[in-house]
Amino acid sequence: MSAVVAFLALLGIGLTAYALLAGADFGAGLWDLLAGGADRGAAVRARIEHSIGPVWEANHVWLIFVITLFWTGFPPAFAAFASTLYIPLTLVAFGVIARGAAFAFRKASTELWQQRLFGAAFAVSSVVTPFFLGAIAGALASGRVPPGIAHGDLVTSWWNPTSVLAGVLALVAMAYLAAVYLTRDAQRAGEETVAEHFRRRGLIIGVVAGAVALAGPLVLRADAPEFAAALTGDGFPEMLVSAVSGVASLVLLWRRRYVAVRITAALAVTAVIWGWGIAQYPELLPGLTAQQAAADPTVLRTTLWVFAVGAVLLIPSMWWLFALFQREPATAASGPRRA
């Protein structure tokens, strides 16, 4: 495997980790928004806070990892990417900051109006951020980010049918992942009513996600025909895996197989990410292949070795963080908070 291909594989791993971990946190924000009033939604919000509390900042490590790798490994492509798409990238940054600050301030607030204010900021930013992340992916997939500094249109590059489709798909997919994860967390804590709450919403949003995915080929054929052809060509096996996994996850969720459905739901999202990457390879941007955009081989090899050493520390640490939290007794989730 060449250093360029290894770099692209690492980018794919980082994107996948961010989608499965931080993406589910964003989805939880949607369910926080739709939980209901202060009393009716208290138990749901308490479960969301307890589930994402220890890891919501740690998950953003993967976003920093992806941006750093992209910048280091493919500088010309990153320059075009950052300069053309600086509007949605800035909105994503604001969304991440607002979401984190609001989440922290809500937990520290004692007044109901303060909890509602920060809760609304947390929920709304959790909804708009994955949309803009998806819109950025749609801009790349549809070939609207040409090489060069700000050579693409600053608005239509990310506000177009493909980007809107990708943004909506990202939002509903993250909401589905969150519902699946939270269902199992609530069941493990003995909160059967809350588990059923997330199960019902997971089934609904899962059907919505399937409908959006089915509409995808029609939008892509009209707006990004070259990418649509690649997606049904080289990327077809991954799209098939995603479709089968998505249907299986809905069946498992319906039958309350809360552990198994986590695997199939994650696989459905993972297959879409890798299918997109395979369909776009070898081009990073229109007319610019990964080989052409790659940094000096010495830089690539050195970065890969640094990652290998860092992974020895990072991966076990994150695994231990999740393992400790998953073993935490249900009594750790204190009484429902008004929000």
C-alpha positions in Angstrom: 0.0 0.0 0.0 1.4 3.4 -1.0 1.7 6.2 1.5 -1.0 8.2 -0.4 -3.5 5.3 -0.2 -2.6 4.8 3.5 -3.3 8.5 4.1 -6.6 8.3 2.4 -7.5 5.2 4.4 -6.7 7.1 7.6 -8.9 10.0 6.5 -11.7 7.5 6.0 -11.1 6.0 9.5 -11.2 9.4 11.1 -14.4 10.4 9.2 -16.0 7.2 10.2 -15.1 7.6 13.9 -16.4 11.1 13.9 -19.6 10.2 12.3 -20.3 7.2 14.6 -19.3 9.0 17.8 -19.7 12.7 17.5 -22.4 12.3 14.9 -24.5 10.4 17.5 -23.9 13.2 20.0 -25.3 15.7 17.4 -28.3 13.4 16.9 -28.9 13.4 20.6 -29.3 17.1 20.4 -32.2 16.7 18.0 -34.0 14.4 20.5 -33.2 16.9 23.3 -35.0 19.5 21.2 -38.0 17.3 20.6 -38.2 15.8 24.2 -41.1 18.0 25.3 -41.7 20.4 28.1 -39.7 20.8 31.3 -41.5 18.0 33.2 -42.5 15.7 30.3 -39.0 15.7 28.8 -37.0 15.7 32.0 -36.2 11.9 32.0 -35.3 12.0 28.4 -32.9 14.9 28.8 -31.4 13.4 31.9 -30.6 10.2 29.9 -29.1 12.3 27.0 -26.9 14.3 29.5 -25.8 11.1 31.2 -25.0 9.3 28.0 -23.0 12.0 26.2 -21.5 13.8 29.2 -18.2 12.0 29.6 -17.4 11.8 25.8 -18.9 14.8 24.0 -15.6 16.7 23.9 -13.4 13.7 23.4 -15.3 12.8 20.2 -14.1 16.0 18.5 -10.6 14.6 18.6 -11.5 12.8 15.3 -12.5 16.1 13.6 -9.2 17.6 14.5 -7.5 14.5 13.4 -9.1 14.5 9.9 -8.5 18.2 9.4 -4.8 17.9 10.4 -4.3 14.8 8.1 -6.0 16.5 5.2 -3.9 19.7 5.6 -0.6 17.8 6.1 -1.1 15.1 3.4 -2.8 17.1 0.6 -2.0 20.8 1.0 -3.2 22.0 -2.5 -6.5 20.3 -2.1 -6.9 21.5 1.5 -6.2 25.1 0.4 -9.0 25.0 -2.2 -11.3 23.2 0.2 -10.9 25.7 3.0 -11.0 28.8 0.8 -14.0 27.9 -1.3 -16.0 26.4 1.6 -15.1 28.8 4.4 -18.7 29.8 4.9 -20.0 26.3 5.9 -16.7 25.5 7.7 -17.1 28.6 9.8 -20.7 27.8 10.6 -19.7 24.3 11.6 -17.0 25.8 13.9 -19.6 28.1 15.5 -22.0 25.2 15.9 -19.5 23.1 17.7 -18.5 25.9 20.0 -22.1 27.0 20.7 -23.2 23.4 21.3 -20.3 22.7 23.7 -20.7 25.9 25.7 -24.5 25.6 25.9 -24.2 22.0 27.1 -21.8 22.9 29.8 -23.7 26.0 30.9 -27.1 24.2 31.1 -25.6 21.6 33.5 -24.4 24.4 35.7 -27.6 26.5 35.6 -30.1 26.4 38.4 -32.8 28.7 37.0 -35.4 27.1 34.7 -35.2 30.0 32.2 -31.4 29.6 32.0 -31.7 25.9 31.4 -34.3 26.5 28.6 -32.1 29.1 27.0 -28.9 27.0 27.0 -30.9 23.9 26.1 -32.3 25.6 23.0 -28.8 26.7 22.0 -27.5 23.2 22.5 -30.3 21.6 20.5 -30.4 24.0 17.6 -26.6 23.9 17.1 -26.8 20.1 17.3 -29.2 20.2 14.4 -27.5 22.7 12.1 -23.9 21.5 12.5 -24.4 18.0 11.0 -26.4 19.6 8.1 -23.5 21.9 7.2 -21.0 19.0 7.6 -23.1 17.0 5.1 -23.4 20.1 2.8 -19.6 20.2 2.7 -19.4 16.5 1.7 -22.0 17.2 -1.0 -19.8 20.1 -2.4 -16.9 17.7 -2.7 -19.0 14.9 -4.2 -20.6 17.1 -6.8 -17.3 18.5 -8.0 -18.0 22.1 -7.0 -14.7 22.7 -5.3 -12.1 23.3 -8.1 -8.4 23.5 -7.4 -7.0 26.9 -6.6 -7.6 29.5 -3.8 -11.3 30.3 -3.7 -11.9 29.4 -7.3 -15.3 27.9 -6.5 -18.4 29.8 -5.9 -18.6 30.8 -2.2 -22.4 30.0 -2.0 -23.5 27.6 -4.7 -20.5 25.3 -4.0 -22.3 24.2 -0.9 -25.9 25.3 -1.4 -27.1 23.1 -4.2 -29.3 20.0 -4.5 -26.5 17.5 -3.8 -25.3 19.4 -0.8 -28.8 19.8 0.6 -29.4 16.1 0.1 -26.2 15.2 1.9 -27.0 17.7 4.7 -30.4 16.2 5.3 -29.1 12.7 5.1 -26.3 13.5 7.6 -28.9 14.9 10.0 -31.3 12.0 9.9 -28.6 9.4 10.0 -27.0 11.0 13.1 -30.4 11.2 14.7 -31.0 7.5 14.0 -27.6 6.5 15.4 -28.4 8.6 18.6 -31.8 6.9 19.0 -30.2 3.5 18.7 -27.4 4.2 21.1 -29.7 5.9 23.7 -32.2 3.0 23.5 -29.6 0.6 24.7 -28.2 3.0 27.3 -31.7 3.5 28.8 -32.4 -0.2 28.8 -29.1 -0.9 30.6 -30.0 1.7 33.2 -33.4 0.1 33.8 -35.3 3.0 32.3 -37.7 1.0 30.2 -40.1 3.9 29.5 -37.2 6.1 28.2 -35.9 3.1 26.1 -39.3 2.8 24.5 -39.4 6.5 23.8 -36.1 6.4 21.9 -37.1 3.1 20.2 -40.2 4.6 18.7 -38.4 7.7 17.5 -35.6 5.6 16.1 -38.1 3.6 14.0 -39.6 6.8 12.7 -36.3 8.6 11.9 -34.9 5.3 10.4 -37.8 5.2 7.9 -37.2 8.9 7.1 -33.5 8.2 6.6 -34.3 5.3 4.2 -36.7 7.6 2.2 -34.0 10.3 1.9 -31.5 7.6 0.8 -33.9 6.3 -1.8 -34.4 9.8 -3.2 -30.6 10.3 -3.4 -30.0 8.6 -6.8 -32.7 10.8 -8.4 -31.1 14.0 -7.1 -27.5 12.9 -8.0 -28.4 11.9 -11.5 -29.9 15.4 -12.1 -27.3 17.4 -10.2 -24.0 15.3 -10.2 -24.3 12.7 -12.9 -20.6 11.8 -12.9 -20.6 11.1 -9.1 -23.9 9.2 -9.5 -22.3 6.9 -12.1 -19.3 6.3 -9.9 -21.5 5.6 -6.9 -23.4 3.0 -8.8 -20.2 1.6 -10.2 -17.2 1.3 -7.9 -19.2 2.4 -4.9 -22.1 0.1 -5.4 -21.0 -2.8 -3.1 -20.8 -0.3 -0.2 -24.1 1.2 -1.0 -25.6 -2.3 -1.1 -24.1 -3.1 2.3 -25.5 0.2 3.7 -29.0 -0.6 2.4 -29.0 -4.1 3.7 -27.6 -3.0 7.1 -30.2 -0.2 7.3 -33.1 -2.5 6.8 -31.7 -5.1 9.2 -31.2 -2.4 11.8 -34.9 -1.4 11.6 -35.9 -5.0 12.0 -33.6 -5.4 15.0 -34.8 -2.2 16.6 -38.5 -3.3 16.0 -37.7 -6.6 17.8 -35.8 -4.8 20.6 -32.4 -6.3 19.8 -30.7 -3.3 21.2 -27.1 -4.6 21.2 -27.2 -6.0 17.7 -28.9 -3.0 16.2 -25.9 -0.8 17.3 -23.7 -2.8 15.0 -26.0 -2.8 12.0 -26.8 0.9 12.3 -23.1 1.8 12.6 -22.3 -0.4 9.6 -25.0 1.3 7.5 -23.4 4.7 8.1 -19.9 3.4 7.7 -20.7 1.9 4.3 -22.0 5.2 3.0 -18.8 7.1 4.0 -16.5 4.5 2.4 -18.7 4.2 -0.7 -18.5 7.9 -1.2 -14.7 7.8 -0.8 -14.3 4.9 -3.2 -16.6 6.5 -5.8 -14.6 9.7 -5.7 -11.1 8.0 -5.8 -8.6 8.8 -7.3 -9.8 12.5 -7.6 -9.9 14.7 -4.6 -11.0 17.7 -6.5 -12.0 18.0 -10.2 -8.9 17.4 -12.3 -6.7 17.0 -9.2 -5.9 13.4 -8.1 -4.7 12.3 -4.7 -1.3 11.5 -6.2 -1.0 15.0 -7.7 -2.1 16.8 -4.5 0.0 14.6 -2.1 2.8 16.2 -0.1 6.4 15.0 -0.3 6.6 11.2 0.3 8.9 11.9 3.3 6.2 14.0 4.9 3.6 11.3 4.3 5.8 8.5 5.7 6.8 10.5 8.8 3.2 11.5 9.5 2.1 7.8 9.2 4.8 6.8 11.7 3.8 9.5 14.1 0.2 8.4 13.9 1.2 4.8 14.5 3.0 5.8 17.7 0.2 8.1 18.8 -2.4 5.4 18.2 -0.7 3.3 20.8 -1.7 5.9 23.4 -4.9 7.4 21.9 -6.9 4.3 21.0 -6.5 2.4 24.3 -7.3 5.6 26.2 -10.5 6.2 24.3 -11.5 2.6 24.6 -10.9 2.7 28.4 -12.9 5.9 28.7 -15.9 4.2 26.9 -15.5 1.0 28.8 -15.5 2.7 32.2 -18.6 4.7 31.3 -20.4 1.7 30.0 -19.8 -0.2 33.2 -21.1 2.8 35.3 -24.0 1.7 37.5 -27.4 3.0 36.6 -27.6 4.9 39.9 -25.0 7.3 38.5 -27.8 9.0 36.5 -29.2 11.2 39.1 -32.8 12.3 39.2 -34.3 14.0 36.1 -33.3 17.6 35.6 -35.8 20.2 34.6 -34.7 21.7 31.3 
